[in-house]
Amino acid sequence: MMKIVHAADLHLDSPLRGLERYEGAPIGQIRGATRRAFENLIDLCLAEEADLLLLAGDIYDGDWRDYSTGLFFAAQLSRLRAAGVQVVMVRGNHDAQSQITRHLSLPGHVTVLDHRAPQQVIDERRGFAVTGQSFPTRAVTDDLAAGYPDAVPGLFNVGLLHTALGGREGHENYAPSSLTTLLSKGYQYWALGHVHAREVVHADPPVVFPGNLQGRHAREAGAKGATLVTVDGGRVVSLVHKALDVVRWHVCEVDVSEAQSGLDAVDLARVRLEEALAEAGGRTVAARVVLRGMTRAHGALHGGLEQWTQQIRAAANDVGGEGLWVEQVRLRTGAAVDAVALGEREDAIGQLARALRALRDDDQEMGRLLGEFAGLRGKLPAEARELDEGLRLEDAEVLKGALEDVEQLLLSRLLSKSGEG
């Protein structure tokens, strides 16, 4: 029996921009989380007595010049030498531009696969062959997997590849390939990297994105870690996700449709925060709270968002102390405004309701509006473009969502002013 640990996208010491903007942010904990998660990965390899650790790229985070990052990485890998754990890795798009990658020497039991052509590591004693190719530059647009050789007969064959596999939301389509190409090689396991959400693309043979090791913002919510692969008789008999993150990002969706006031909404948020803390298994929780629903509290929430954000943060502190931090509170609520019915009115409110609905449903008008916004992105400050979501002015679905928010907010306020709401 053989055990393999597959991880990717460590992004060690990733410089998290903009955290200082958020009150009470546990900056030290979050910035140190990628290192502690990597220590957990090494601990997992030792505890499971793994034969092989596969790292599918993006160890570092771009042109990051702090060499202590690389020294830390090498020192942790050295812990595996005495235990006989072999390490095979490829460089991803972020590693290709890293100063550390170009100058740091790694321990002898670590193999970094070549970037000029596919390279194989064969271990006859353990019975495996690992084939892979590193990125030579940041933007690789060739199908690297197409050049991988066919499986070595009689061995457990692994394909190690940093790829978007034809495209995944939020990730550049580097080293594009297809599931058909991968399966044609006859390998028993494909260890992929680059995509930060865990995904089992194909079950037999397994084609797996393990996701990144540690979430860094709210778009990387949920349990993060590595995949433990158990091999017996030349085939995968077990595939288990092992959570290794130390700070758990959580998007708390709170249904406030029954709330009669802002205080009711705070109480409902408290319940969801308690659940998130319990699910995190003792980890620090960084939560984004999203209040949703058609509610009587809509006007109060929108009229005093900062006040209610602080109230929810106070509730979080009461629930979890320093172990629970609310990054931000977002409102996706609406007053019980029937925009369709209002659009049948002949007054100014009806005219506005019809105009907003027509704009949202007219693809040509939406295209024109997207064109107007396109030039604004380059004028935004870096933090507005580079935070976890930034301002995605080029995304039609984001724009439609914003128009729905505008519709609810304007119509409910106009009705309130006229004494109807």
TORKOL-4160 file (C-alpha; in steps of 0.2 Angstrom, whole numbers, padded with zeros to 4 digits, m for minus):
421
<pt num="1" X="0000" Y="0000" Z="0000"/>
<pt num="2" X="0006" Y="0017" Z="m0004"/>
<pt num="3" X="0001" Y="0034" Z="0002"/>
<pt num="4" X="0002" Y="0051" Z="m0008"/>
<pt num="5" X="m0002" Y="0068" Z="m0002"/>
<pt num="6" X="m0007" Y="0080" Z="m0015"/>
<pt num="7" X="m0007" Y="0099" Z="m0012"/>
<pt num="8" X="m0006" Y="0115" Z="m0023"/>
<pt num="9" X="m0007" Y="0134" Z="m0022"/>
<pt num="10" X="0002" Y="0137" Z="m0006"/>
<pt num="11" X="0005" Y="0156" Z="m0009"/>
<pt num="12" X="0017" Y="0157" Z="0005"/>
<pt num="13" X="0017" Y="0174" Z="0014"/>
<pt num="14" X="0005" Y="0180" Z="0001"/>
<pt num="15" X="0004" Y="0199" Z="0004"/>
<pt num="16" X="m0014" Y="0202" Z="0008"/>
<pt num="17" X="m0018" Y="0220" Z="0003"/>
<pt num="18" X="m0031" Y="0231" Z="0011"/>
<pt num="19" X="m0034" Y="0221" Z="0027"/>
<pt num="20" X="m0029" Y="0237" Z="0037"/>
<pt num="21" X="m0045" Y="0245" Z="0030"/>
<pt num="22" X="m0056" Y="0233" Z="0041"/>
<pt num="23" X="m0058" Y="0237" Z="0059"/>
<pt num="24" X="m0052" Y="0224" Z="0071"/>
<pt num="25" X="m0044" Y="0213" Z="0057"/>
<pt num="26" X="m0033" Y="0199" Z="0064"/>
<pt num="27" X="m0019" Y="0205" Z="0052"/>
<pt num="28" X="m0005" Y="0195" Z="0060"/>
<pt num="29" X="m0015" Y="0179" Z="0061"/>
<pt num="30" X="m0021" Y="0180" Z="0043"/>
<pt num="31" X="m0004" Y="0184" Z="0036"/>
<pt num="32" X="0004" Y="0170" Z="0046"/>
<pt num="33" X="m0009" Y="0157" Z="0041"/>
<pt num="34" X="m0001" Y="0151" Z="0025"/>
<pt num="35" X="0015" Y="0146" Z="0034"/>
<pt num="36" X="0005" Y="0137" Z="0048"/>
<pt num="37" X="m0005" Y="0128" Z="0035"/>
<pt num="38" X="0011" Y="0122" Z="0026"/>
<pt num="39" X="0017" Y="0116" Z="0043"/>
<pt num="40" X="0001" Y="0107" Z="0045"/>
<pt num="41" X="0004" Y="0099" Z="0028"/>
<pt num="42" X="0021" Y="0093" Z="0033"/>
<pt num="43" X="0014" Y="0086" Z="0049"/>
<pt num="44" X="0001" Y="0077" Z="0039"/>
<pt num="45" X="0014" Y="0068" Z="0028"/>
<pt num="46" X="0023" Y="0063" Z="0044"/>
<pt num="47" X="0008" Y="0057" Z="0053"/>
<pt num="48" X="0001" Y="0047" Z="0038"/>
<pt num="49" X="0019" Y="0040" Z="0034"/>
<pt num="50" X="0017" Y="0046" Z="0016"/>
<pt num="51" X="0028" Y="0039" Z="0003"/>
<pt num="52" X="0026" Y="0055" Z="m0009"/>
<pt num="53" X="0021" Y="0073" Z="m0007"/>
<pt num="54" X="0016" Y="0081" Z="m0024"/>
<pt num="55" X="0016" Y="0100" Z="m0025"/>
<pt num="56" X="0006" Y="0106" Z="m0041"/>
<pt num="57" X="0013" Y="0124" Z="m0042"/>
<pt num="58" X="0011" Y="0141" Z="m0035"/>
<pt num="59" X="0022" Y="0139" Z="m0019"/>
<pt num="60" X="0026" Y="0157" Z="m0019"/>
<pt num="61" X="0016" Y="0173" Z="m0023"/>
<pt num="62" X="0023" Y="0181" Z="m0038"/>
<pt num="63" X="0038" Y="0193" Z="m0038"/>
<pt num="64" X="0039" Y="0192" Z="m0019"/>
<pt num="65" X="0057" Y="0196" Z="m0014"/>
<pt num="66" X="0057" Y="0191" Z="0005"/>
<pt num="67" X="0070" Y="0176" Z="0005"/>
<pt num="68" X="0064" Y="0171" Z="0022"/>
<pt num="69" X="0049" Y="0164" Z="0013"/>
<pt num="70" X="0060" Y="0152" Z="0003"/>
<pt num="71" X="0071" Y="0147" Z="0018"/>
<pt num="72" X="0055" Y="0143" Z="0028"/>
<pt num="73" X="0049" Y="0132" Z="0013"/>
<pt num="74" X="0065" Y="0123" Z="0012"/>
<pt num="75" X="0067" Y="0120" Z="0031"/>
<pt num="76" X="0049" Y="0112" Z="0032"/>
<pt num="77" X="0053" Y="0101" Z="0017"/>
<pt num="78" X="0069" Y="0095" Z="0026"/>
<pt num="79" X="0058" Y="0088" Z="0040"/>
<pt num="80" X="0052" Y="0075" Z="0027"/>
<pt num="81" X="0070" Y="0069" Z="0023"/>
<pt num="82" X="0073" Y="0058" Z="0038"/>
<pt num="83" X="0055" Y="0050" Z="0036"/>
<pt num="84" X="0059" Y="0045" Z="0018"/>
<pt num="85" X="0045" Y="0056" Z="0010"/>
<pt num="86" X="0050" Y="0060" Z="m0008"/>
<pt num="87" X="0044" Y="0077" Z="m0014"/>
<pt num="88" X="0040" Y="0080" Z="m0032"/>
<pt num="89" X="0034" Y="0098" Z="m0038"/>
<pt num="90" X="0031" Y="0109" Z="m0053"/>
<pt num="91" X="0032" Y="0127" Z="m0054"/>
<pt num="92" X="0016" Y="0137" Z="m0057"/>
<pt num="93" X="0013" Y="0154" Z="m0065"/>
<pt num="94" X="0017" Y="0163" Z="m0049"/>
<pt num="95" X="0033" Y="0153" Z="m0046"/>
<pt num="96" X="0039" Y="0157" Z="m0063"/>
<pt num="97" X="0041" Y="0176" Z="m0059"/>
<pt num="98" X="0047" Y="0173" Z="m0042"/>
<pt num="99" X="0064" Y="0179" Z="m0037"/>
<pt num="100" X="0065" Y="0165" Z="m0024"/>
<pt num="101" X="0062" Y="0152" Z="m0037"/>
<pt num="102" X="0077" Y="0157" Z="m0047"/>
<pt num="103" X="0090" Y="0157" Z="m0033"/>
<pt num="104" X="0084" Y="0145" Z="m0019"/>
<pt num="105" X="0092" Y="0128" Z="m0018"/>
<pt num="106" X="0080" Y="0114" Z="m0011"/>
<pt num="107" X="0085" Y="0098" Z="m0001"/>
<pt num="108" X="0091" Y="0083" Z="m0011"/>
<pt num="109" X="0075" Y="0073" Z="m0008"/>
<pt num="110" X="0065" Y="0087" Z="m0018"/>
<pt num="111" X="0063" Y="0086" Z="m0037"/>
<pt num="112" X="0058" Y="0101" Z="m0046"/>
<pt num="113" X="0052" Y="0095" Z="m0063"/>
<pt num="114" X="0060" Y="0104" Z="m0078"/>
<pt num="115" X="0051" Y="0118" Z="m0088"/>
<pt num="116" X="0059" Y="0114" Z="m0105"/>
<pt num="117" X="0050" Y="0098" Z="m0108"/>
<pt num="118" X="0040" Y="0085" Z="m0098"/>
<pt num="119" X="0051" Y="0075" Z="m0085"/>
<pt num="120" X="0048" Y="0059" Z="m0076"/>
<pt num="121" X="0053" Y="0054" Z="m0059"/>
<pt num="122" X="0052" Y="0034" Z="m0057"/>
<pt num="123" X="0054" Y="0025" Z="m0041"/>
<pt num="124" X="0054" Y="0006" Z="m0045"/>
<pt num="125" X="0055" Y="0001" Z="m0026"/>
<pt num="126" X="0039" Y="0011" Z="m0022"/>
<pt num="127" X="0031" Y="0007" Z="m0039"/>
<pt num="128" X="0027" Y="0025" Z="m0045"/>
<pt num="129" X="0031" Y="0036" Z="m0060"/>
<pt num="130" X="0027" Y="0055" Z="m0059"/>
<pt num="131" X="0027" Y="0065" Z="m0075"/>
<pt num="132" X="0026" Y="0084" Z="m0075"/>
<pt num="133" X="0032" Y="0100" Z="m0082"/>
<pt num="134" X="0035" Y="0117" Z="m0074"/>
<pt num="135" X="0030" Y="0134" Z="m0081"/>
<pt num="136" X="0045" Y="0143" Z="m0089"/>
<pt num="137" X="0035" Y="0160" Z="m0088"/>
<pt num="138" X="0020" Y="0166" Z="m0080"/>
<pt num="139" X="0008" Y="0165" Z="m0095"/>
<pt num="140" X="0009" Y="0148" Z="m0102"/>
<pt num="141" X="m0004" Y="0146" Z="m0116"/>
<pt num="142" X="0002" Y="0129" Z="m0123"/>
<pt num="143" X="m0006" Y="0113" Z="m0118"/>
<pt num="144" X="0008" Y="0106" Z="m0108"/>
<pt num="145" X="m0001" Y="0089" Z="m0105"/>
<pt num="146" X="m0002" Y="0085" Z="m0123"/>
<pt num="147" X="0017" Y="0082" Z="m0123"/>
<pt num="148" X="0017" Y="0071" Z="m0108"/>
<pt num="149" X="0022" Y="0053" Z="m0112"/>
<pt num="150" X="0011" Y="0038" Z="m0110"/>
<pt num="151" X="0010" Y="0028" Z="m0094"/>
<pt num="152" X="0025" Y="0018" Z="m0089"/>
<pt num="153" X="0018" Y="m0001" Z="m0089"/>
<pt num="154" X="0018" Y="m0009" Z="m0072"/>
<pt num="155" X="0019" Y="0007" Z="m0061"/>
<pt num="156" X="0007" Y="0019" Z="m0053"/>
<pt num="157" X="0007" Y="0034" Z="m0065"/>
<pt num="158" X="0004" Y="0051" Z="m0059"/>
<pt num="159" X="0002" Y="0067" Z="m0070"/>
<pt num="160" X="0007" Y="0083" Z="m0061"/>
<pt num="161" X="0001" Y="0098" Z="m0069"/>
<pt num="162" X="m0003" Y="0117" Z="m0066"/>
<pt num="163" X="m0017" Y="0121" Z="m0077"/>
<pt num="164" X="m0034" Y="0129" Z="m0078"/>
<pt num="165" X="m0040" Y="0114" Z="m0088"/>
<pt num="166" X="m0049" Y="0124" Z="m0101"/>
<pt num="167" X="m0055" Y="0138" Z="m0089"/>
<pt num="168" X="m0061" Y="0140" Z="m0072"/>
<pt num="169" X="m0070" Y="0156" Z="m0065"/>
<pt num="170" X="m0058" Y="0168" Z="m0057"/>
<pt num="171" X="m0042" Y="0159" Z="m0064"/>
<pt num="172" X="m0032" Y="0163" Z="m0080"/>
<pt num="173" X="m0033" Y="0149" Z="m0093"/>
<pt num="174" X="m0015" Y="0145" Z="m0092"/>
<pt num="175" X="m0008" Y="0128" Z="m0099"/>
<pt num="176" X="m0026" Y="0125" Z="m0106"/>
<pt num="177" X="m0030" Y="0106" Z="m0109"/>
<pt num="178" X="m0044" Y="0095" Z="m0109"/>
<pt num="179" X="m0050" Y="0080" Z="m0098"/>
<pt num="180" X="m0049" Y="0069" Z="m0114"/>
<pt num="181" X="m0031" Y="0073" Z="m0116"/>
<pt num="182" X="m0027" Y="0069" Z="m0098"/>
<pt num="183" X="m0036" Y="0052" Z="m0099"/>
<pt num="184" X="m0028" Y="0048" Z="m0115"/>
<pt num="185" X="m0011" Y="0046" Z="m0106"/>
<pt num="186" X="m0017" Y="0031" Z="m0096"/>
<pt num="187" X="m0011" Y="0038" Z="m0079"/>
<pt num="188" X="m0019" Y="0032" Z="m0063"/>
<pt num="189" X="m0020" Y="0049" Z="m0055"/>
<pt num="190" X="m0019" Y="0067" Z="m0061"/>
<pt num="191" X="m0013" Y="0079" Z="m0048"/>
<pt num="192" X="m0018" Y="0097" Z="m0053"/>
<pt num="193" X="m0015" Y="0114" Z="m0047"/>
<pt num="194" X="m0020" Y="0132" Z="m0051"/>
<pt num="195" X="m0038" Y="0132" Z="m0046"/>
<pt num="196" X="m0041" Y="0137" Z="m0028"/>
<pt num="197" X="m0058" Y="0128" Z="m0026"/>
<pt num="198" X="m0057" Y="0109" Z="m0023"/>
<pt num="199" X="m0064" Y="0099" Z="m0037"/>
<pt num="200" X="m0064" Y="0081" Z="m0042"/>
<pt num="201" X="m0065" Y="0083" Z="m0061"/>
<pt num="202" X="m0065" Y="0064" Z="m0064"/>
<pt num="203" X="m0068" Y="0050" Z="m0052"/>
<pt num="204" X="m0059" Y="0035" Z="m0060"/>
<pt num="205" X="m0045" Y="0038" Z="m0063"/>
<pt num="206" X="m0046" Y="0053" Z="m0051"/>
<pt num="207" X="m0042" Y="0070" Z="m0059"/>
<pt num="208" X="m0041" Y="0082" Z="m0044"/>
<pt num="209" X="m0039" Y="0100" Z="m0040"/>
<pt num="210" X="m0035" Y="0100" Z="m0021"/>
<pt num="211" X="m0039" Y="0118" Z="m0019"/>
<pt num="212" X="m0027" Y="0130" Z="m0010"/>
<pt num="213" X="m0020" Y="0126" Z="0007"/>
<pt num="214" X="m0026" Y="0141" Z="0016"/>
<pt num="215" X="m0040" Y="0153" Z="0011"/>
<pt num="216" X="m0034" Y="0171" Z="0010"/>
<pt num="217" X="m0051" Y="0181" Z="0008"/>
<pt num="218" X="m0070" Y="0178" Z="0007"/>
<pt num="219" X="m0070" Y="0171" Z="m0011"/>
<pt num="220" X="m0059" Y="0157" Z="m0004"/>
<pt num="221" X="m0071" Y="0152" Z="0010"/>
<pt num="222" X="m0074" Y="0135" Z="0017"/>
<pt num="223" X="m0062" Y="0121" Z="0022"/>
<pt num="224" X="m0045" Y="0121" Z="0013"/>
<pt num="225" X="m0031" Y="0109" Z="0013"/>
<pt num="226" X="m0024" Y="0094" Z="0004"/>
<pt num="227" X="m0029" Y="0077" Z="m0004"/>
<pt num="228" X="m0023" Y="0061" Z="0004"/>
<pt num="229" X="m0022" Y="0047" Z="m0009"/>
<pt num="230" X="m0021" Y="0029" Z="m0004"/>
<pt num="231" X="m0015" Y="0017" Z="m0017"/>
<pt num="232" X="m0017" Y="m0002" Z="m0017"/>
<pt num="233" X="m0014" Y="m0015" Z="m0031"/>
<pt num="234" X="m0009" Y="m0001" Z="m0043"/>
<pt num="235" X="m0026" Y="0009" Z="m0041"/>
<pt num="236" X="m0033" Y="0022" Z="m0030"/>
<pt num="237" X="m0043" Y="0015" Z="m0016"/>
<pt num="238" X="m0046" Y="0030" Z="m0005"/>
<pt num="239" X="m0047" Y="0049" Z="m0009"/>
<pt num="240" X="m0049" Y="0060" Z="0006"/>
<pt num="241" X="m0049" Y="0079" Z="0008"/>
<pt num="242" X="m0039" Y="0084" Z="0024"/>
<pt num="243" X="m0042" Y="0102" Z="0031"/>
<pt num="244" X="m0026" Y="0110" Z="0035"/>
<pt num="245" X="m0031" Y="0129" Z="0036"/>
<pt num="246" X="m0029" Y="0138" Z="0052"/>
<pt num="247" X="m0040" Y="0153" Z="0048"/>
<pt num="248" X="m0057" Y="0148" Z="0041"/>
<pt num="249" X="m0066" Y="0161" Z="0029"/>
<pt num="250" X="m0084" Y="0159" Z="0030"/>
<pt num="251" X="m0098" Y="0168" Z="0021"/>
<pt num="252" X="m0113" Y="0168" Z="0033"/>
<pt num="253" X="m0129" Y="0170" Z="0023"/>
<pt num="254" X="m0143" Y="0176" Z="0035"/>
<pt num="255" X="m0161" Y="0176" Z="0030"/>
<pt num="256" X="m0168" Y="0191" Z="0038"/>
<pt num="257" X="m0185" Y="0190" Z="0030"/>
<pt num="258" X="m0194" Y="0188" Z="0047"/>
<pt num="259" X="m0184" Y="0203" Z="0055"/>
<pt num="260" X="m0195" Y="0217" Z="0060"/>
<pt num="261" X="m0180" Y="0228" Z="0065"/>
<pt num="262" X="m0162" Y="0230" Z="0064"/>
<pt num="263" X="m0160" Y="0222" Z="0081"/>
<pt num="264" X="m0169" Y="0207" Z="0075"/>
<pt num="265" X="m0157" Y="0206" Z="0060"/>
<pt num="266" X="m0142" Y="0206" Z="0072"/>
<pt num="267" X="m0150" Y="0192" Z="0083"/>
<pt num="268" X="m0152" Y="0182" Z="0067"/>
<pt num="269" X="m0134" Y="0185" Z="0062"/>
<pt num="270" X="m0128" Y="0180" Z="0079"/>
<pt num="271" X="m0135" Y="0163" Z="0077"/>
<pt num="272" X="m0127" Y="0160" Z="0060"/>
<pt num="273" X="m0110" Y="0166" Z="0067"/>
<pt num="274" X="m0112" Y="0154" Z="0082"/>
<pt num="275" X="m0114" Y="0140" Z="0069"/>
<pt num="276" X="m0099" Y="0145" Z="0058"/>
<pt num="277" X="m0088" Y="0145" Z="0074"/>
<pt num="278" X="m0094" Y="0128" Z="0079"/>
<pt num="279" X="m0091" Y="0121" Z="0061"/>
<pt num="280" X="m0073" Y="0128" Z="0061"/>
<pt num="281" X="m0067" Y="0115" Z="0073"/>
<pt num="282" X="m0057" Y="0127" Z="0084"/>
<pt num="283" X="m0050" Y="0138" Z="0070"/>
<pt num="284" X="m0051" Y="0157" Z="0069"/>
<pt num="285" X="m0066" Y="0162" Z="0059"/>
<pt num="286" X="m0065" Y="0177" Z="0047"/>
<pt num="287" X="m0084" Y="0180" Z="0042"/>
<pt num="288" X="m0092" Y="0190" Z="0029"/>
<pt num="289" X="m0110" Y="0192" Z="0034"/>
<pt num="290" X="m0123" Y="0194" Z="0020"/>
<pt num="291" X="m0141" Y="0199" Z="0025"/>
<pt num="292" X="m0154" Y="0193" Z="0013"/>
<pt num="293" X="m0173" Y="0193" Z="0011"/>
<pt num="294" X="m0188" Y="0204" Z="0008"/>
<pt num="295" X="m0190" Y="0212" Z="0026"/>
<pt num="296" X="m0198" Y="0225" Z="0036"/>
<pt num="297" X="m0181" Y="0230" Z="0042"/>
<pt num="298" X="m0174" Y="0234" Z="0025"/>
<pt num="299" X="m0176" Y="0253" Z="0027"/>
<pt num="300" X="m0167" Y="0253" Z="0044"/>
<pt num="301" X="m0153" Y="0242" Z="0038"/>
<pt num="302" X="m0149" Y="0252" Z="0023"/>
<pt num="303" X="m0151" Y="0269" Z="0032"/>
<pt num="304" X="m0139" Y="0264" Z="0046"/>
<pt num="305" X="m0127" Y="0251" Z="0038"/>
<pt num="306" X="m0112" Y="0256" Z="0048"/>
<pt num="307" X="m0122" Y="0256" Z="0064"/>
<pt num="308" X="m0128" Y="0238" Z="0061"/>
<pt num="309" X="m0111" Y="0232" Z="0055"/>
<pt num="310" X="m0104" Y="0237" Z="0072"/>
<pt num="311" X="m0118" Y="0229" Z="0081"/>
<pt num="312" X="m0115" Y="0213" Z="0072"/>
<pt num="313" X="m0096" Y="0214" Z="0076"/>
<pt num="314" X="m0100" Y="0217" Z="0094"/>
<pt num="315" X="m0111" Y="0201" Z="0093"/>
<pt num="316" X="m0097" Y="0191" Z="0085"/>
<pt num="317" X="m0085" Y="0197" Z="0099"/>
<pt num="318" X="m0098" Y="0191" Z="0112"/>
<pt num="319" X="m0099" Y="0174" Z="0103"/>
<pt num="320" X="m0081" Y="0170" Z="0099"/>
<pt num="321" X="m0070" Y="0184" Z="0106"/>
<pt num="322" X="m0053" Y="0185" Z="0096"/>
<pt num="323" X="m0058" Y="0168" Z="0087"/>
<pt num="324" X="m0071" Y="0176" Z="0077"/>
<pt num="325" X="m0070" Y="0192" Z="0066"/>
<pt num="326" X="m0083" Y="0200" Z="0055"/>
<pt num="327" X="m0074" Y="0206" Z="0039"/>
<pt num="328" X="m0089" Y="0216" Z="0032"/>
<pt num="329" X="m0108" Y="0215" Z="0032"/>
<pt num="330" X="m0117" Y="0216" Z="0015"/>
<pt num="331" X="m0135" Y="0219" Z="0012"/>
<pt num="332" X="m0145" Y="0210" Z="m0001"/>
<pt num="333" X="m0162" Y="0214" Z="0007"/>
<pt num="334" X="m0177" Y="0222" Z="m0001"/>
<pt num="335" X="m0193" Y="0230" Z="0005"/>
<pt num="336" X="m0208" Y="0221" Z="0000"/>
<pt num="337" X="m0209" Y="0232" Z="m0016"/>
<pt num="338" X="m0217" Y="0224" Z="m0031"/>
<pt num="339" X="m0208" Y="0232" Z="m0045"/>
<pt num="340" X="m0219" Y="0224" Z="m0058"/>
<pt num="341" X="m0235" Y="0231" Z="m0050"/>
<pt num="342" X="m0227" Y="0248" Z="m0048"/>
<pt num="343" X="m0222" Y="0248" Z="m0066"/>
<pt num="344" X="m0241" Y="0248" Z="m0071"/>
<pt num="345" X="m0243" Y="0265" Z="m0062"/>
<pt num="346" X="m0244" Y="0280" Z="m0073"/>
<pt num="347" X="m0235" Y="0292" Z="m0061"/>
<pt num="348" X="m0216" Y="0296" Z="m0059"/>
<pt num="349" X="m0214" Y="0280" Z="m0048"/>
<pt num="350" X="m0221" Y="0269" Z="m0061"/>
<pt num="351" X="m0211" Y="0277" Z="m0075"/>
<pt num="352" X="m0195" Y="0274" Z="m0065"/>
<pt num="353" X="m0199" Y="0256" Z="m0061"/>
<pt num="354" X="m0202" Y="0253" Z="m0080"/>
<pt num="355" X="m0186" Y="0262" Z="m0085"/>
<pt num="356" X="m0176" Y="0252" Z="m0072"/>
<pt num="357" X="m0184" Y="0235" Z="m0077"/>
<pt num="358" X="m0181" Y="0239" Z="m0096"/>
<pt num="359" X="m0163" Y="0243" Z="m0093"/>
<pt num="360" X="m0160" Y="0227" Z="m0084"/>
<pt num="361" X="m0169" Y="0216" Z="m0097"/>
<pt num="362" X="m0161" Y="0225" Z="m0113"/>
<pt num="363" X="m0145" Y="0216" Z="m0118"/>
<pt num="364" X="m0141" Y="0230" Z="m0130"/>
<pt num="365" X="m0143" Y="0243" Z="m0116"/>
<pt num="366" X="m0133" Y="0232" Z="m0104"/>
<pt num="367" X="m0119" Y="0231" Z="m0117"/>
<pt num="368" X="m0119" Y="0250" Z="m0119"/>
<pt num="369" X="m0118" Y="0252" Z="m0100"/>
<pt num="370" X="m0104" Y="0239" Z="m0098"/>
<pt num="371" X="m0094" Y="0249" Z="m0112"/>
<pt num="372" X="m0096" Y="0265" Z="m0102"/>
<pt num="373" X="m0089" Y="0257" Z="m0086"/>
<pt num="374" X="m0075" Y="0248" Z="m0095"/>
<pt num="375" X="m0064" Y="0263" Z="m0095"/>
<pt num="376" X="m0066" Y="0266" Z="m0077"/>
<pt num="377" X="m0057" Y="0250" Z="m0071"/>
<pt num="378" X="m0040" Y="0257" Z="m0075"/>
<pt num="379" X="m0043" Y="0273" Z="m0066"/>
<pt num="380" X="m0048" Y="0264" Z="m0049"/>
<pt num="381" X="m0035" Y="0263" Z="m0035"/>
<pt num="382" X="m0025" Y="0247" Z="m0034"/>
<pt num="383" X="m0034" Y="0241" Z="m0018"/>
<pt num="384" X="m0051" Y="0243" Z="m0027"/>
<pt num="385" X="m0045" Y="0231" Z="m0041"/>
<pt num="386" X="m0035" Y="0219" Z="m0031"/>
<pt num="387" X="m0045" Y="0214" Z="m0016"/>
<pt num="388" X="m0054" Y="0198" Z="m0015"/>
<pt num="389" X="m0068" Y="0204" Z="m0027"/>
<pt num="390" X="m0063" Y="0221" Z="m0032"/>
<pt num="391" X="m0076" Y="0230" Z="m0043"/>
<pt num="392" X="m0080" Y="0219" Z="m0057"/>
<pt num="393" X="m0087" Y="0232" Z="m0069"/>
<pt num="394" X="m0085" Y="0221" Z="m0084"/>
<pt num="395" X="m0096" Y="0207" Z="m0077"/>
<pt num="396" X="m0114" Y="0209" Z="m0084"/>
<pt num="397" X="m0121" Y="0198" Z="m0069"/>
<pt num="398" X="m0113" Y="0209" Z="m0056"/>
<pt num="399" X="m0121" Y="0225" Z="m0065"/>
<pt num="400" X="m0138" Y="0217" Z="m0066"/>
<pt num="401" X="m0137" Y="0213" Z="m0047"/>
<pt num="402" X="m0132" Y="0231" Z="m0044"/>
<pt num="403" X="m0147" Y="0237" Z="m0054"/>
<pt num="404" X="m0158" Y="0226" Z="m0044"/>
<pt num="405" X="m0151" Y="0234" Z="m0028"/>
<pt num="406" X="m0154" Y="0251" Z="m0036"/>
<pt num="407" X="m0172" Y="0247" Z="m0040"/>
<pt num="408" X="m0176" Y="0241" Z="m0023"/>
<pt num="409" X="m0168" Y="0255" Z="m0014"/>
<pt num="410" X="m0175" Y="0269" Z="m0025"/>
<pt num="411" X="m0192" Y="0263" Z="m0026"/>
<pt num="412" X="m0194" Y="0259" Z="m0007"/>
<pt num="413" X="m0187" Y="0276" Z="m0002"/>
<pt num="414" X="m0199" Y="0285" Z="m0015"/>
<pt num="415" X="m0213" Y="0275" Z="m0008"/>
<pt num="416" X="m0208" Y="0280" Z="0010"/>
<pt num="417" X="m0207" Y="0298" Z="0006"/>
<pt num="418" X="m0224" Y="0298" Z="m0002"/>
<pt num="419" X="m0231" Y="0290" Z="0013"/>
<pt num="420" X="m0235" Y="0273" Z="0005"/>
<pt num="421" X="m0220" Y="0263" Z="0012"/>
